[in-house]
Amino acid sequence: MNWVQNWKDMVNERASLAGTHADPGYWDRRAASFARSTQARADEFLQIVDPFVSPSKTLIDAGAGAGRHAVPLSERLEWVTAVEPSEGMRAKIPPRDNMTVVASNWEDAEVAPADLVICCHVLYGIADPEPFISKLDRCARERAFIMLRESDLPHPAAAIRKRLLGDAGPRLPRFSDLFMLLMQMGIAPDVRFLRYPIQTRYADLDEAVVDARGLVGDAWDEAIGRAMLEELLTRDGDQLVFDGGSVLSGVAHWQPRART
């Protein structure tokens, strides 16, 4: 099995759906909901990074999103560089005196090496993963970390698409695919698995519709989609919540190849 080609095939098939990760505006549209959904979540990934953190070290967060890892880690490190291509996501990152926010995708980002490099839930839409991962490896002086889900995407759009088309669409790459790809690249990582509850939170039904419509793609039916969202979402105060259940994610981390 050529695991690099296998990955490319999965991403390209998934990208055939309208409005997915390949769409430059995808994360701009999802930024508000994503930030709202992750801010209240206990993040066990930070516990895995914790043994390698100290006040004298630096870190790069490749695909920092709304800063859910970069911000808390900045409180315990000398400097953090948050690389994030989405303007909507960058706008949600709280400013920190010891943080640089780089408006770029990871492949094109011009960044100095750091002691630690992290990349969480980013690779799903990367069609050419080998140079992406090699740059993570090259920019890390001490340790590189990649986190991906092993579970399917916990999102209301998957349930809606299944009702409309009979399936949830082509699957995203999983952690197990990443592990085999890393091994093919000559990287034998340490592995930790995390299981945690996940919820998606919306300010109102219209925000949920925009989010789900983008992931369902051309099969979206406005009347059916809205009706299904009203069934799937529950109210929590002034927010609407989709309960995604328990999710299994894996974290691969390793000492950079140039330093082994």
Backbone as CSV, one residue per row, in Angstrom:
resi,resn,N_x,N_y,N_z,CA_x,CA_y,CA_z,C_x,C_y,C_z
1,MET,0.852,-1.206,0.000,0.000,0.000,0.000,0.883,1.249,0.000
2,ASN,0.607,2.162,-0.925,1.261,3.470,-0.932,0.387,4.408,-0.103
3,TRP,0.801,4.682,1.123,-0.054,5.421,2.046,-0.155,6.898,1.690
4,VAL,0.876,7.445,1.029,0.800,8.835,0.572,-0.266,8.962,-0.514
5,GLN,-0.244,8.045,-1.489,-1.235,8.079,-2.564,-2.636,7.809,-2.036
6,ASN,-2.729,6.883,-1.083,-4.018,6.584,-0.458,-4.611,7.837,0.178
7,TRP,-3.757,8.600,0.861,-4.192,9.852,1.490,-4.670,10.848,0.436
8,LYS,-3.886,11.021,-0.619,-4.248,11.960,-1.680,-5.604,11.596,-2.289
9,ASP,-5.820,10.304,-2.519,-7.079,9.858,-3.117,-8.262,10.199,-2.215
10,MET,-8.110,9.985,-0.896,-9.192,10.299,0.035,-9.514,11.785,0.043
11,VAL,-8.478,12.620,0.111,-8.697,14.064,0.179,-9.317,14.583,-1.109
12,ASN,-8.834,14.106,-2.242,-9.373,14.574,-3.519,-10.824,14.140,-3.705
13,GLU,-11.163,12.927,-3.252,-12.547,12.477,-3.351,-13.444,13.315,-2.448
14,ARG,-12.969,13.593,-1.243,-13.740,14.416,-0.308,-13.913,15.830,-0.842
15,ALA,-12.883,16.349,-1.520,-12.926,17.714,-2.031,-13.933,17.876,-3.154
16,SER,-14.411,16.759,-3.702,-15.426,16.843,-4.747,-16.759,17.345,-4.196
17,LEU,-16.930,17.297,-2.880,-18.117,17.876,-2.255,-17.957,19.389,-2.201
18,ALA,-18.989,20.107,-2.567,-18.928,21.571,-2.501,-18.802,22.020,-1.054
19,GLY,-18.000,23.084,-0.854,-17.964,23.740,0.451,-17.131,23.061,1.511
20,THR,-16.275,22.100,1.151,-15.489,21.428,2.172,-14.171,22.149,2.404
21,HIS,-13.213,21.465,3.071,-11.956,22.096,3.474,-11.202,22.743,2.311
22,ALA,-11.403,22.248,1.084,-10.685,22.798,-0.061,-11.167,24.204,-0.421
23,ASP,-12.325,24.599,0.051,-12.893,25.912,-0.223,-12.192,26.948,0.651
24,PRO,-11.578,28.004,0.038,-10.850,28.997,0.839,-11.709,29.676,1.899
25,GLY,-13.040,29.783,1.653,-13.901,30.454,2.620,-14.496,29.546,3.671
26,TYR,-14.138,28.261,3.621,-14.751,27.268,4.520,-14.572,27.658,5.984
27,TRP,-13.335,27.933,6.386,-13.084,28.216,7.803,-13.512,29.620,8.194
28,ASP,-13.550,30.556,7.229,-14.095,31.869,7.547,-15.562,31.738,7.956
29,ARG,-16.309,30.903,7.224,-17.726,30.710,7.546,-17.905,29.989,8.877
30,ARG,-16.981,29.079,9.202,-17.132,28.270,10.410,-16.491,28.896,11.649
31,ALA,-15.775,29.999,11.493,-14.945,30.525,12.577,-15.726,30.780,13.861
32,ALA,-16.856,31.472,13.765,-17.600,31.829,14.975,-18.097,30.581,15.701
33,SER,-18.691,29.659,14.956,-19.202,28.432,15.574,-18.073,27.589,16.133
34,PHE,-16.959,27.498,15.382,-15.824,26.693,15.821,-15.244,27.230,17.129
35,ALA,-15.037,28.539,17.186,-14.492,29.135,18.408,-15.427,28.916,19.589
36,ARG,-16.712,29.089,19.352,-17.709,28.905,20.416,-17.721,27.450,20.908
37,SER,-17.552,26.508,19.981,-17.644,25.085,20.312,-16.416,24.576,21.059
38,THR,-15.248,25.166,20.790,-14.011,24.648,21.378,-13.581,25.381,22.644
39,GLN,-14.079,26.584,22.860,-13.611,27.370,24.004,-13.916,26.698,25.339
40,ALA,-15.067,26.033,25.430,-15.474,25.450,26.710,-15.017,24.006,26.871
41,ARG,-14.327,23.473,25.857,-13.961,22.060,25.875,-12.650,21.835,26.633
42,ALA,-12.647,20.903,27.559,-11.401,20.509,28.219,-10.511,19.856,27.171
43,ASP,-9.284,20.320,27.052,-8.430,19.868,25.964,-7.286,19.017,26.499
44,GLU,-7.434,17.715,26.355,-6.427,16.789,26.875,-5.158,16.781,26.033
45,PHE,-5.215,17.354,24.834,-3.989,17.452,24.025,-2.915,18.216,24.784
46,LEU,-3.322,19.249,25.519,-2.347,20.049,26.271,-1.603,19.202,27.303
47,GLN,-2.254,18.167,27.828,-1.588,17.289,28.791,-0.485,16.463,28.137
48,ILE,-0.671,16.134,26.853,0.351,15.371,26.142,1.571,16.245,25.848
49,VAL,1.337,17.509,25.546,2.433,18.437,25.272,3.148,18.854,26.556
50,ASP,2.438,18.814,27.664,2.913,19.370,28.935,4.328,18.952,29.343
51,PRO,4.730,17.670,29.238,6.081,17.298,29.674,7.205,17.971,28.887
52,PHE,6.883,18.508,27.724,7.914,19.106,26.869,7.934,20.633,26.967
53,VAL,7.019,21.209,27.757,6.867,22.660,27.858,7.708,23.212,28.996
54,SER,8.357,24.349,28.744,9.046,25.086,29.808,9.110,26.563,29.417
55,PRO,9.313,27.462,30.383,9.253,28.904,30.101,10.303,29.399,29.113
56,SER,11.349,28.633,28.864,12.414,29.084,27.960,12.214,28.598,26.517
57,LYS,11.149,27.848,26.261,10.977,27.236,24.945,10.020,28.017,24.045
58,THR,10.135,27.729,22.748,9.279,28.351,21.740,8.440,27.276,21.056
59,LEU,7.342,27.715,20.416,6.421,26.764,19.799,5.785,27.376,18.559
60,ILE,5.560,26.528,17.555,4.774,26.893,16.378,3.495,26.074,16.397
61,ASP,2.364,26.748,16.193,1.082,26.070,16.029,0.692,26.195,14.560
62,ALA,0.827,25.115,13.808,0.548,25.119,12.371,-0.932,24.840,12.147
63,GLY,-1.675,25.891,11.805,-3.124,25.783,11.707,-3.746,26.053,13.056
64,ALA,-3.507,27.258,13.580,-3.847,27.580,14.974,-5.335,27.785,15.201
65,GLY,-6.121,27.914,14.126,-7.551,28.131,14.305,-7.824,29.389,15.096
66,ALA,-8.684,29.277,16.104,-9.043,30.418,16.945,-8.135,30.540,18.167
67,GLY,-7.035,29.776,18.185,-6.045,29.900,19.259,-6.281,29.009,20.456
68,ARG,-7.082,27.946,20.298,-7.441,27.133,21.461,-6.239,26.456,22.102
69,HIS,-5.159,26.210,21.333,-3.931,25.663,21.922,-2.860,26.736,22.071
70,ALA,-2.737,27.601,21.056,-1.689,28.621,21.086,-1.820,29.550,22.283
71,VAL,-3.054,29.945,22.622,-3.245,30.917,23.703,-2.869,30.339,25.071
72,PRO,-3.414,29.181,25.483,-2.995,28.658,26.785,-1.518,28.284,26.833
73,LEU,-0.959,27.825,25.729,0.466,27.474,25.724,1.350,28.716,25.800
74,SER,0.859,29.840,25.286,1.657,31.075,25.346,1.912,31.512,26.785
75,GLU,1.045,31.095,27.699,1.211,31.460,29.103,2.351,30.696,29.770
76,ARG,2.862,29.654,29.082,3.874,28.801,29.693,5.144,28.686,28.857
77,LEU,5.218,29.472,27.784,6.358,29.410,26.878,6.942,30.801,26.656
78,GLU,8.158,30.837,26.138,8.783,32.128,25.857,8.107,32.810,24.675
79,TRP,7.817,32.029,23.612,7.204,32.631,22.435,6.402,31.580,21.676
80,VAL,5.279,32.005,21.102,4.440,31.143,20.277,4.208,31.824,18.931
81,THR,4.358,31.067,17.865,4.026,31.531,16.520,2.796,30.762,16.058
82,ALA,1.701,31.486,15.829,0.437,30.875,15.421,0.245,31.109,13.924
83,VAL,0.307,30.042,13.148,0.140,30.135,11.694,-1.296,29.763,11.354
84,GLU,-2.027,30.688,10.718,-3.444,30.438,10.426,-3.853,31.174,9.147
85,PRO,-4.304,30.444,8.123,-4.663,31.095,6.854,-6.014,31.795,6.850
86,SER,-6.937,31.395,7.721,-8.295,31.934,7.685,-8.382,33.266,8.432
87,GLU,-8.822,34.295,7.723,-8.977,35.603,8.360,-10.007,35.544,9.476
88,GLY,-11.101,34.773,9.241,-12.128,34.644,10.263,-11.600,34.004,11.530
89,MET,-10.773,32.982,11.377,-10.172,32.332,12.545,-9.183,33.250,13.246
90,ARG,-8.329,33.917,12.470,-7.323,34.814,13.083,-7.988,35.901,13.918
91,ALA,-9.144,36.368,13.464,-9.847,37.422,14.193,-10.309,36.966,15.569
92,LYS,-10.408,35.645,15.776,-10.858,35.098,17.055,-9.700,34.843,18.023
93,ILE,-8.446,34.976,17.570,-7.296,34.705,18.439,-7.055,35.908,19.349
94,PRO,-7.157,35.746,20.666,-6.887,36.871,21.565,-5.413,37.290,21.473
95,PRO,-5.126,38.574,21.445,-3.728,39.021,21.347,-2.935,38.659,22.597
96,ARG,-1.696,38.291,22.396,-0.773,38.000,23.490,0.568,38.663,23.186
97,ASP,1.232,39.191,24.212,2.489,39.904,24.002,3.592,38.998,23.461
98,ASN,3.511,37.712,23.761,4.563,36.788,23.323,4.060,35.853,22.218
99,MET,3.163,36.365,21.367,2.644,35.554,20.267,2.675,36.340,18.955
100,THR,3.184,35.700,17.931,3.116,36.227,16.570,2.086,35.425,15.794
101,VAL,1.154,36.108,15.137,0.155,35.447,14.304,0.555,35.645,12.847
102,VAL,0.757,34.556,12.123,1.195,34.587,10.731,0.008,34.244,9.831
103,ALA,-0.344,35.165,8.947,-1.482,34.980,8.046,-1.035,34.205,6.810
104,SER,-1.033,32.884,6.935,-0.542,32.054,5.838,-0.965,30.616,6.066
105,ASN,-1.057,29.850,4.972,-1.134,28.411,5.174,0.249,27.905,5.574
106,TRP,0.300,26.683,6.082,1.562,26.170,6.609,2.601,26.003,5.511
107,GLU,2.185,25.537,4.349,3.130,25.262,3.275,3.911,26.510,2.853
108,ASP,3.246,27.680,2.895,3.875,28.919,2.432,4.409,29.785,3.562
109,ALA,4.168,29.409,4.794,4.558,30.250,5.935,6.081,30.344,6.061
110,GLU,6.549,31.559,6.258,7.972,31.790,6.501,8.166,31.967,8.009
111,VAL,8.614,30.905,8.646,8.762,30.909,10.099,10.135,30.352,10.482
112,ALA,10.670,30.868,11.575,11.916,30.323,12.111,11.613,29.034,12.858
113,PRO,12.565,28.117,12.940,12.344,26.890,13.713,11.997,27.201,15.170
114,ALA,11.299,26.277,15.806,10.935,26.406,17.216,11.246,25.096,17.922
115,ASP,11.246,25.141,19.241,11.515,23.911,19.997,10.418,22.885,19.758
116,LEU,9.175,23.338,19.761,8.027,22.456,19.611,7.174,22.923,18.436
117,VAL,6.632,21.973,17.688,5.702,22.283,16.603,4.472,21.400,16.779
118,ILE,3.298,22.011,16.780,2.060,21.249,16.920,1.158,21.497,15.716
119,CYS,0.340,20.511,15.399,-0.583,20.613,14.266,-1.799,19.746,14.596
120,CYS,-2.908,20.387,14.934,-4.075,19.661,15.443,-5.276,19.795,14.514
121,HIS,-5.771,18.673,14.023,-6.983,18.626,13.204,-6.882,19.526,11.977
122,VAL,-5.733,19.497,11.320,-5.495,20.333,10.145,-5.375,19.490,8.875
123,LEU,-4.788,18.326,8.962,-4.372,17.585,7.773,-5.512,16.972,6.968
124,TYR,-6.725,16.995,7.480,-7.844,16.348,6.784,-7.993,16.810,5.330
125,GLY,-7.745,18.069,5.075,-7.952,18.607,3.735,-6.679,18.826,2.947
126,ILE,-5.546,18.337,3.440,-4.263,18.538,2.768,-4.022,17.391,1.793
127,ALA,-4.092,17.695,0.498,-4.013,16.644,-0.516,-2.588,16.113,-0.699
128,ASP,-1.596,16.907,-0.359,-0.199,16.477,-0.501,0.459,16.522,0.874
129,PRO,0.276,15.476,1.679,0.675,15.547,3.085,2.174,15.439,3.328
130,GLU,2.908,14.821,2.412,4.329,14.550,2.680,5.153,15.828,2.874
131,PRO,5.091,16.824,1.956,5.855,18.052,2.209,5.347,18.836,3.412
132,PHE,4.040,18.758,3.677,3.462,19.427,4.844,4.082,18.867,6.120
133,ILE,4.098,17.534,6.234,4.647,16.885,7.432,6.158,17.072,7.511
134,SER,6.835,17.016,6.371,8.290,17.208,6.365,8.658,18.594,6.878
135,LYS,7.825,19.604,6.565,8.100,20.946,7.076,7.866,21.021,8.589
136,LEU,6.827,20.343,9.080,6.637,20.262,10.535,7.877,19.673,11.191
137,ASP,8.358,18.590,10.621,9.531,17.881,11.145,10.770,18.774,11.091
138,ARG,10.940,19.478,9.994,12.128,20.312,9.774,12.144,21.531,10.690
139,CYS,10.958,22.059,11.022,10.879,23.283,11.829,10.919,23.014,13.329
140,ALA,10.862,21.753,13.723,10.873,21.408,15.156,12.292,21.063,15.596
141,ARG,12.757,21.756,16.615,14.089,21.432,17.148,14.038,20.250,18.117
142,GLU,12.919,20.118,18.840,12.853,19.099,19.881,11.747,18.069,19.670
143,ARG,10.531,18.534,19.297,9.403,17.598,19.219,8.352,18.140,18.261
144,ALA,7.771,17.245,17.473,6.649,17.582,16.593,5.440,16.752,17.001
145,PHE,4.268,17.355,16.924,3.015,16.709,17.336,1.972,16.882,16.233
146,ILE,1.262,15.803,15.908,0.115,15.884,15.004,-1.054,15.165,15.666
147,MET,-2.199,15.826,15.677,-3.416,15.240,16.237,-4.480,15.145,15.151
148,LEU,-5.108,13.965,15.030,-6.207,13.751,14.087,-7.252,12.852,14.724
149,ARG,-8.483,12.996,14.264,-9.540,12.092,14.712,-9.377,10.710,14.092
150,GLU,-9.740,9.686,14.850,-9.928,8.345,14.299,-11.409,8.099,14.030
151,SER,-12.262,8.771,14.774,-13.709,8.671,14.572,-14.134,9.459,13.339
152,ASP,-15.338,9.161,12.855,-15.911,9.937,11.764,-16.215,11.355,12.233
153,LEU,-16.427,12.248,11.270,-16.706,13.646,11.569,-18.009,13.777,12.362
154,PRO,-17.951,14.285,13.606,-19.169,14.439,14.421,-19.846,15.772,14.129
155,HIS,-20.667,15.812,13.106,-21.238,17.081,12.659,-22.660,16.833,12.159
156,PRO,-23.588,17.775,12.401,-24.969,17.556,11.944,-25.080,17.390,10.435
157,ALA,-24.157,17.976,9.683,-24.209,17.851,8.227,-24.073,16.406,7.772
158,ALA,-23.302,15.612,8.516,-23.135,14.204,8.146,-24.465,13.460,8.261
159,ALA,-25.222,13.754,9.324,-26.530,13.110,9.493,-27.510,13.566,8.417
160,ILE,-27.458,14.844,8.058,-28.358,15.360,7.022,-28.017,14.756,5.668
161,ARG,-26.733,14.717,5.339,-26.319,14.136,4.058,-26.717,12.663,3.977
162,LYS,-26.608,11.961,5.093,-26.963,10.535,5.087,-28.444,10.364,4.780
163,ARG,-29.284,11.237,5.321,-30.716,11.129,5.043,-31.019,11.513,3.595
164,LEU,-30.318,12.503,3.058,-30.589,12.969,1.705,-30.031,12.026,0.646
165,LEU,-28.830,11.485,0.887,-28.135,10.717,-0.146,-27.869,9.265,0.237
166,GLY,-28.167,8.906,1.486,-27.961,7.524,1.900,-26.593,7.226,2.460
167,ASP,-25.695,8.227,2.458,-24.370,8.030,3.058,-23.849,9.381,3.522
168,ALA,-22.782,9.330,4.329,-22.207,10.563,4.873,-21.167,11.170,3.949
169,GLY,-20.987,10.604,2.759,-20.003,11.120,1.817,-18.645,10.467,2.001
170,PRO,-17.714,10.737,1.090,-16.364,10.169,1.206,-15.749,10.521,2.552
171,ARG,-15.080,9.575,3.161,-14.564,9.822,4.509,-13.296,10.673,4.476
172,LEU,-13.054,11.332,5.590,-11.825,12.082,5.785,-10.689,11.134,6.162
173,PRO,-9.430,11.534,5.936,-8.323,10.763,6.492,-8.445,10.655,8.010
174,ARG,-8.000,9.527,8.544,-8.055,9.271,9.978,-6.656,9.163,10.559
175,PHE,-6.615,9.080,11.891,-5.320,8.959,12.541,-4.584,7.701,12.093
176,SER,-5.311,6.594,11.923,-4.656,5.355,11.498,-4.004,5.518,10.126
177,ASP,-4.624,6.312,9.229,-4.003,6.611,7.937,-2.728,7.435,8.140
178,LEU,-2.796,8.396,9.058,-1.621,9.216,9.362,-0.479,8.360,9.886
179,PHE,-0.786,7.440,10.788,0.270,6.613,11.377,1.012,5.826,10.293
180,MET,0.270,5.213,9.389,0.906,4.434,8.335,1.687,5.326,7.372
181,LEU,1.172,6.523,7.121,1.878,7.471,6.268,3.204,7.894,6.912
182,LEU,3.167,8.175,8.218,4.402,8.541,8.922,5.426,7.417,8.859
183,MET,4.977,6.199,9.059,5.890,5.060,8.991,6.514,4.962,7.600
184,GLN,5.714,5.193,6.563,6.241,5.161,5.192,7.280,6.256,4.984
185,MET,7.122,7.381,5.684,8.080,8.486,5.585,9.327,8.260,6.432
186,GLY,9.372,7.171,7.172,10.520,6.896,8.030,10.421,7.516,9.408
187,ILE,9.212,7.901,9.793,8.972,8.474,11.124,8.196,7.453,11.949
188,ALA,8.784,6.992,13.046,8.116,6.047,13.949,7.715,6.811,15.208
189,PRO,6.477,7.339,15.261,6.097,8.235,16.355,5.677,7.493,17.614
190,ASP,5.779,8.196,18.740,5.053,7.778,19.932,3.582,8.121,19.697
191,VAL,2.666,7.336,20.275,1.240,7.504,20.014,0.463,7.542,21.322
192,ARG,-0.457,8.484,21.411,-1.415,8.540,22.508,-2.810,8.709,21.916
193,PHE,-3.788,8.058,22.525,-5.174,8.208,22.093,-5.960,8.971,23.155
194,LEU,-6.881,9.797,22.689,-7.743,10.579,23.563,-9.189,10.328,23.178
195,ARG,-10.058,10.128,24.154,-11.486,10.013,23.901,-12.187,11.125,24.686
196,TYR,-13.020,11.894,24.005,-13.622,13.056,24.641,-14.971,13.362,23.998
197,PRO,-15.882,13.981,24.759,-17.174,14.392,24.184,-16.987,15.623,23.314
198,ILE,-17.798,15.729,22.275,-17.673,16.889,21.384,-19.064,17.441,21.075
199,GLN,-19.167,18.754,21.121,-20.414,19.442,20.794,-20.120,20.563,19.796
200,THR,-21.069,20.811,18.915,-20.993,21.949,18.004,-22.056,22.943,18.418
201,ARG,-21.631,24.193,18.626,-22.525,25.210,19.167,-22.768,26.327,18.148
202,TYR,-24.033,26.725,18.051,-24.432,27.770,17.118,-25.164,28.884,17.851
203,ALA,-25.013,30.108,17.344,-25.731,31.241,17.932,-27.215,31.169,17.607
204,ASP,-27.547,30.642,16.414,-28.952,30.540,16.015,-29.064,29.537,14.872
205,LEU,-30.281,29.291,14.408,-30.512,28.302,13.366,-29.875,28.729,12.040
206,ASP,-29.883,30.025,11.756,-29.299,30.490,10.491,-27.808,30.166,10.423
207,GLU,-27.090,30.332,11.529,-25.670,29.990,11.557,-25.473,28.493,11.333
208,ALA,-26.341,27.688,11.923,-26.270,26.237,11.731,-26.526,25.857,10.284
209,VAL,-27.463,26.536,9.648,-27.784,26.256,8.243,-26.587,26.558,7.353
210,VAL,-25.933,27.691,7.554,-24.759,28.048,6.747,-23.666,27.001,6.907
211,ASP,-23.450,26.557,8.135,-22.416,25.560,8.428,-22.738,24.226,7.757
212,ALA,-23.961,23.755,7.936,-24.348,22.449,7.396,-24.445,22.480,5.877
213,ARG,-24.952,23.559,5.331,-25.095,23.665,3.876,-23.741,23.510,3.184
214,GLY,-22.711,24.121,3.755,-21.386,24.044,3.157,-20.835,22.640,3.136
215,LEU,-21.099,21.861,4.189,-20.568,20.500,4.265,-21.400,19.490,3.480
216,VAL,-22.692,19.731,3.362,-23.535,18.823,2.577,-23.260,18.997,1.090
217,GLY,-23.043,20.245,0.656,-22.704,20.491,-0.734,-23.921,20.602,-1.626
218,ASP,-23.776,20.157,-2.868,-24.820,20.364,-3.876,-26.119,19.622,-3.555
219,ALA,-26.047,18.634,-2.688,-27.248,17.862,-2.345,-28.144,18.588,-1.342
220,TRP,-27.718,19.730,-0.855,-28.462,20.443,0.185,-29.876,20.789,-0.285
221,ASP,-30.848,20.500,0.556,-32.240,20.892,0.347,-32.629,21.796,1.503
222,GLU,-32.941,23.045,1.212,-33.137,24.046,2.268,-34.235,23.651,3.258
223,ALA,-35.388,23.218,2.751,-36.500,22.891,3.640,-36.174,21.671,4.499
224,ILE,-35.662,20.611,3.867,-35.325,19.393,4.619,-34.173,19.666,5.585
225,GLY,-33.180,20.413,5.111,-32.023,20.720,5.960,-32.419,21.480,7.209
226,ARG,-33.222,22.512,7.043,-33.667,23.296,8.209,-34.489,22.433,9.163
227,ALA,-35.383,21.633,8.608,-36.225,20.781,9.454,-35.374,19.781,10.234
228,MET,-34.368,19.208,9.577,-33.505,18.241,10.261,-32.664,18.901,11.343
229,LEU,-32.173,20.093,11.062,-31.397,20.810,12.080,-32.256,21.111,13.301
230,GLU,-33.499,21.455,13.090,-34.397,21.705,14.223,-34.585,20.439,15.050
231,GLU,-34.544,19.267,14.390,-34.628,17.988,15.117,-33.325,17.669,15.853
232,LEU,-32.188,17.946,15.198,-30.895,17.510,15.707,-30.341,18.407,16.810
233,LEU,-30.722,19.684,16.808,-30.142,20.648,17.737,-31.011,20.802,18.979
234,THR,-30.362,20.967,20.112,-31.064,21.247,21.361,-30.641,22.622,21.865
235,ARG,-31.500,23.246,22.637,-31.195,24.592,23.127,-30.472,24.519,24.467
236,ASP,-29.398,25.316,24.568,-28.652,25.450,25.811,-28.462,26.943,26.053
237,GLY,-29.350,27.522,26.870,-29.314,28.963,27.078,-29.647,29.686,25.783
238,ASP,-28.715,30.550,25.316,-28.957,31.293,24.084,-28.275,30.640,22.885
239,GLN,-27.846,29.371,23.022,-27.173,28.673,21.932,-27.934,27.411,21.533
240,LEU,-27.711,26.974,20.286,-28.202,25.689,19.809,-27.020,24.735,19.741
241,VAL,-27.217,23.487,20.212,-26.098,22.553,20.392,-26.373,21.247,19.658
242,PHE,-25.358,20.776,18.924,-25.385,19.427,18.366,-24.452,18.565,19.187
243,ASP,-24.980,17.474,19.759,-24.178,16.562,20.568,-23.568,15.509,19.652
244,GLY,-22.247,15.597,19.456,-21.544,14.667,18.573,-21.120,13.381,19.242
245,GLY,-21.452,13.234,20.526,-21.094,12.012,21.235,-19.612,11.970,21.585
246,SER,-19.091,10.763,21.751,-17.695,10.571,22.140,-16.828,10.394,20.892
247,VAL,-15.725,11.096,20.848,-14.826,11.072,19.698,-13.475,10.513,20.119
248,LEU,-12.889,9.677,19.267,-11.554,9.135,19.504,-10.572,9.836,18.575
249,SER,-9.537,10.438,19.155,-8.467,11.063,18.378,-7.130,10.471,18.790
250,GLY,-6.189,10.533,17.870,-4.833,10.073,18.157,-3.851,11.219,18.044
251,VAL,-2.783,11.150,18.832,-1.695,12.125,18.770,-0.412,11.370,18.469
252,ALA,0.225,11.725,17.377,1.546,11.190,17.028,2.579,12.257,17.351
253,HIS,3.623,11.888,18.086,4.684,12.870,18.354,6.038,12.192,18.299
254,TRP,7.024,12.941,17.855,8.341,12.350,17.605,9.440,13.392,17.674
255,GLN,10.664,12.901,17.882,11.841,13.742,17.793,12.185,13.947,16.321
256,PRO,12.449,15.164,15.897,12.700,15.423,14.466,13.786,14.516,13.902
257,ARG,13.607,14.106,12.648,14.523,13.153,12.025,15.960,13.648,11.974
258,ALA,16.130,14.970,11.753,17.483,15.530,11.669,18.223,15.450,12.994
259,ARG,17.479,15.172,14.075,18.091,15.184,15.397,18.035,13.808,16.068
260,THR,17.647,12.766,15.314,17.636,11.417,15.882,18.940,10.713,15.583
